Each structure stands twice: as C-alpha cells, then as structure tokens.
Amino acid sequence: MNPFSMHVDNLASVKDDMIAFIAGHGIRRVPAHAGEDVASILWEDEANPDSWKDFVETAKGAGATFITMSDVVLEKEDVELLIEEVQEQDYNIEEGGASADIDEAQSLVNHIGKVGHLQLGFPSQGFMFLYETSTEWYDRYRQLLESVGDLGNIVFEDDDEDEQP
C-alpha cells in the first residue's frame, strides 16, 4: 500500500517539499517522466512515507547530477472522458456491474486540480532508478482507465477478426 494513500489526497505539498529538498542537495531537477519502455528499478520502501528523501540522498551518493521529476494533476477533461467511457462500457455490457464504476468515476470530480502521482528518477549504471507515489484516488483512477482500455482492446480485437476474410 502506498504510504501517502491513507493520509494525503493531494500531493502538491509533497511535491513542493521534494523540489526544495532536491535543490538543497545541489542536484538539478529535470521535468521529465521515465516511461515503461525504459530499463528501470523501482524504489520500494513503502513503510517509510519520507523514503523519497532517502531516494534523493541515494541519487546524490550515486553521483547523479540531475533528478527527473514528473507529476500528474487530474484535469476536468480527463474525468469527463473517463465518465463517458465508463458509461459507454456499462451500456455495452448491460450487466449492471459497471454502475459502481460510474459512481467511482463521477466521484473523481472532487479531485480535479489535485496532484495524484509523483515520480522521481535518476540514471545510473544503465538503469533509471525510480521513486513513485500516488494517492488512493489516483490509483483507482488508473484502474478504471485500464479496465475501460482493456474492454476497448477486446472489442477492437473482435472487430478486427470479423473484418478478415
């Protein structure tokens, strides 16, 4: 479980603390996100909510001259699109199970404008070492996105098979 998820629903102040801490260590901050296609090692110290400080100190100890930093702020358009997709999924499935997902998607309106995810990273030895944290609502947002995406892939795959001679 995420150390922040039970206590924090906006990581903006954590982000501000990270910026100051990184600068205080004389390390440059690069606005970048390490994607899934990059060879990476994920920092795992979920018991310690301040483990990001250890991560920054490890980066400095490893001789990193910069740390990448990215954040995700929930936008109104993202929530509207998700609600629309979940409603469409519910309509297409008509099993009734997705209506709870609609309620969850609609509840995300309360988090618009909040920082839900943070990622820090530094390169070393051919890997990108990463620290990530997110709020509970952001984790659920990602799960809803993936479930809608998974359903869409299944529908598209079926359509592709039907079109082949």
C-alpha positions as CSV (number, residue, x, y, z in Angstrom):
1,M,0.0,0.0,0.0
2,N,1.1,3.5,-0.7
3,P,2.4,5.4,2.4
4,F,0.5,8.5,1.3
5,S,-2.7,7.0,0.1
6,M,-4.4,6.8,3.5
7,H,-3.5,10.3,4.6
8,V,-3.0,12.6,1.6
9,D,-5.4,13.3,-1.2
10,N,-3.3,16.0,-2.9
11,L,0.5,15.5,-3.3
12,A,1.1,19.2,-4.1
13,S,2.8,19.9,-0.7
14,V,4.9,16.8,-1.0
15,K,5.9,18.0,-4.5
16,D,7.0,21.3,-3.1
17,D,9.0,19.6,-0.3
18,M,10.7,17.4,-2.9
19,I,11.6,20.4,-5.0
20,A,13.2,22.2,-2.0
21,F,15.0,19.0,-0.8
22,I,16.4,18.3,-4.2
23,A,17.6,21.9,-4.6
24,G,19.1,21.8,-1.1
25,H,21.2,18.8,-2.2
26,G,22.6,20.8,-5.1
27,I,21.0,18.5,-7.7
28,R,19.3,19.8,-10.8
29,R,15.7,18.9,-11.4
30,V,14.7,17.9,-14.9
31,P,11.0,18.0,-15.8
32,A,10.7,14.5,-17.3
33,H,8.8,11.2,-16.9
34,A,10.5,7.8,-17.3
35,G,8.1,5.7,-19.2
36,E,7.6,1.9,-19.1
37,D,10.0,1.4,-22.1
38,V,13.0,2.5,-20.0
39,A,15.0,-0.1,-18.1
40,S,14.2,0.8,-14.6
41,I,14.5,-0.2,-11.0
42,L,11.6,0.9,-8.7
43,W,12.4,2.1,-5.2
44,E,10.5,0.0,-2.6
45,D,10.3,1.4,0.9
46,E,6.5,1.7,1.4
47,A,6.7,1.6,5.2
48,N,8.5,4.9,5.3
49,P,6.5,7.9,4.0
50,D,9.6,10.0,3.7
51,S,11.6,7.4,1.8
52,W,11.7,9.8,-1.1
53,K,14.3,11.7,0.9
54,D,16.4,8.6,1.1
55,F,16.0,8.2,-2.7
56,V,17.3,11.8,-3.3
57,E,20.2,11.1,-1.0
58,T,21.0,7.9,-2.8
59,A,20.9,9.7,-6.1
60,K,23.4,12.2,-4.8
61,G,25.6,9.4,-3.4
62,A,25.5,7.7,-6.8
63,G,26.8,10.9,-8.3
64,A,23.6,11.9,-10.1
65,T,23.9,15.4,-11.5
66,F,20.1,15.6,-12.0
67,I,16.9,14.0,-11.0
68,T,13.9,13.7,-13.2
69,M,10.6,14.8,-11.8
70,S,7.0,14.5,-13.0
71,D,3.6,14.9,-11.6
72,V,0.1,14.1,-12.7
73,V,-2.7,16.6,-12.0
74,L,-6.2,15.4,-12.6
75,E,-7.8,17.5,-15.3
76,K,-11.5,18.1,-15.7
77,E,-11.3,16.8,-19.3
78,D,-9.7,13.5,-18.1
79,V,-12.6,12.9,-15.6
80,E,-15.2,13.8,-18.2
81,L,-13.7,11.4,-20.7
82,L,-13.4,8.6,-18.1
83,I,-17.1,9.0,-17.1
84,E,-18.1,8.9,-20.7
85,E,-16.1,5.8,-21.4
86,V,-17.3,4.0,-18.2
87,Q,-20.9,4.9,-19.1
88,E,-20.4,3.6,-22.6
89,Q,-18.9,0.4,-21.2
90,D,-21.9,0.0,-18.8
91,Y,-24.3,0.5,-21.7
92,N,-22.5,-2.1,-23.9
93,I,-22.2,-4.7,-21.2
94,E,-25.6,-4.2,-19.5
95,E,-24.6,-6.5,-16.7
96,G,-25.2,-3.8,-14.0
97,G,-21.7,-4.2,-12.5
98,A,-20.2,-1.2,-14.1
99,S,-22.7,1.2,-12.4
100,A,-20.4,1.2,-9.3
101,D,-17.6,2.2,-11.7
102,I,-19.7,5.1,-12.9
103,D,-20.2,6.3,-9.3
104,E,-16.4,6.0,-8.7
105,A,-15.6,7.8,-11.9
106,Q,-18.1,10.6,-11.0
107,S,-16.6,10.9,-7.5
108,L,-13.2,11.8,-9.1
109,V,-14.7,15.2,-9.8
110,N,-13.8,16.0,-6.2
111,H,-10.1,15.6,-7.1
112,I,-9.9,17.8,-10.2
113,G,-6.8,20.1,-10.0
114,K,-5.1,17.9,-7.4
115,V,-1.7,16.2,-7.8
116,G,-2.3,12.5,-7.7
117,H,1.0,11.0,-8.7
118,L,4.7,11.9,-8.4
119,Q,7.7,10.3,-10.0
120,L,11.4,10.9,-9.3
121,G,14.2,9.3,-11.2
122,F,17.9,9.3,-11.8
123,P,20.1,7.4,-14.3
124,S,22.8,5.1,-13.1
125,Q,24.6,2.0,-14.5
126,G,22.4,1.9,-17.5
127,F,19.2,1.9,-15.4
128,M,16.7,4.6,-14.4
129,F,16.2,4.3,-10.7
130,L,12.6,5.4,-9.9
131,Y,10.6,6.6,-6.9
132,E,6.9,6.8,-7.4
133,T,4.0,7.7,-5.1
134,S,0.3,8.2,-5.7
135,T,-2.9,8.9,-3.8
136,E,-5.5,6.3,-3.3
137,W,-7.9,8.1,-5.6
138,Y,-5.3,8.3,-8.4
139,D,-4.6,4.6,-8.1
140,R,-8.4,3.9,-8.5
141,Y,-8.5,6.4,-11.5
142,R,-5.7,4.4,-13.2
143,Q,-7.5,1.1,-12.5
144,L,-10.7,2.5,-14.1
145,L,-8.8,3.7,-17.1
146,E,-7.1,0.3,-17.5
147,S,-10.4,-1.5,-17.2
148,V,-12.0,0.7,-19.9
149,G,-8.9,0.3,-22.1
150,D,-8.9,-3.5,-21.6
151,L,-12.6,-3.7,-22.7
152,G,-11.8,-1.5,-25.7
153,N,-9.0,-3.7,-26.7
154,I,-11.2,-6.8,-26.5
155,V,-13.9,-5.1,-28.6
156,F,-11.4,-3.9,-31.2
157,E,-9.7,-7.3,-31.4
158,D,-13.1,-8.9,-32.0
159,D,-13.9,-6.3,-34.7
160,D,-10.5,-7.0,-36.4
161,E,-11.2,-10.7,-36.5
162,D,-14.7,-10.2,-38.1
163,E,-13.2,-8.0,-40.8
164,Q,-10.7,-10.6,-42.0
165,P,-11.9,-12.8,-45.0
